[in-house]
């Protein structure tokens, strides 16, 4: 296995397009036995049989696999992974396996594949489709692998601290939340990064008896895929990334990329407004008006009476981004333009997407993310990064995107163990695909490997393959079977 360097890190999930809830798995798959179990890769094989809750009507089969909590201590305590398989349906026998992760990071991948895996029907005629429930999924999120007993709660993204004292106060609050979760199982909590999931994936490869893996990784699953390629480059046959976060650039460069993606989305809206007379801002400099509005809101937050809150400029940028990449751009962009007009008149209610949750947020604590992304050492470093993101993306950089969620990881008791970094030589060419909201990030990750190709979808959405984009499915299936890539610049 690969020994990972300690570092400092953190940040927000790339959530799945739909939030699902499945019942928690039974006790047989959740126990965390200690000591001297067989080491991962030591001859274990997957004994396929019935899944704990049946085959979901899809023919799903399940097996369990014992893996170390800490893969650098293979003779230490072990936990249980539950692996699922949709067997090949053709008559010629499976050509191999494709291992799938739908993102999240969630623990109920088996149930998710069973419920939403129709797009894999063609690929399944030739190959087994395999997935696994991630270690440490919080109770209540389903899944049949060993869970972490932790209360994942919704938390609004906190404001950027004004000074070192405020940063220390935030860090102390974050630490208390994390310690409460960590106390349930410190060893598992400390080994839930995407690098640990990649080590689990390597154990699954060995148990499958595959020399190299075909990986189909979507959304946050792509971070696990990049981690696997970083740690086991010679074990990758193909790696398809769909709508994922770039985890290949070091330092603030990775966050600057996300910030620029936001301004690309804003530019698309501004161009539409310039061409569309029904836009309430038509005929004016949209970017200039927007920057004036957000600057005013930063100086004097604008009330949003519908939710009983006030919005800063950063709040406006964060809430607007969901509209800029929405599935109904025409209607929602008109609403955004009208919301800008109303906010200029002193009412920001048009920016409220959910009065019960008026500020962007996410489940906390995000254990995987907080071990995967670099966090600042102090307030000065944080302020410098925030200023830099606003500089490189003057229209939306203040929303901070993934870096904003770093605020909930500052002060954590566990250091970052899987910071972003380049992929090594030896990784074969990758295939990526992405939409308005995620093509930029996906293409940067894919382009880090020479000879790779990214497919662009000129439209909204997230998870093109899972959502049945026939063009993307055809290219991805060909690549996963034959390693043949579409021409550079392919669009779907």
Secondary structure, DSSP 8 states (H G I E B T S, - for coil): ------B---------SS-----B--GGGT----S----TTSS-----B--TT--TTTTEEEEEEEEESSTTSTTS-EEEEEEEEE---SSS----EEEEE--TT-S-HHHHHHHH-GGGHHHHTTSEEEEE--TT-BTTS-BSS--B----EEEE-----SSHHHHHHHHHHHHHHHHHHHTT-HHHHHT-SHHHHHHHHHHHHHHHT-SSEEEEEETTHHHHHHHHHHH-GGGEEEEEEES-------TTHHHHHHHHHHHHHHHHHHHHHHH-TTSTTTTS-HHHHHHHHHHHHHHS-EEETTTTEEE-HHHHHHHHHHHHT-S-HHHHHHHHHHHHHHHHTT--GGG-S-GGG-S-EEEE--HHHHHHS---SSHHHHHHHHHHHHHH-TTTGGG-HHHHGGGGTTT-SS-BSS------TT----EEEE-TTTHHHHHHHHHTSTT-EEEE-SS--S-TTTTT-HHHHHHHHHHHHH-----TT-B-
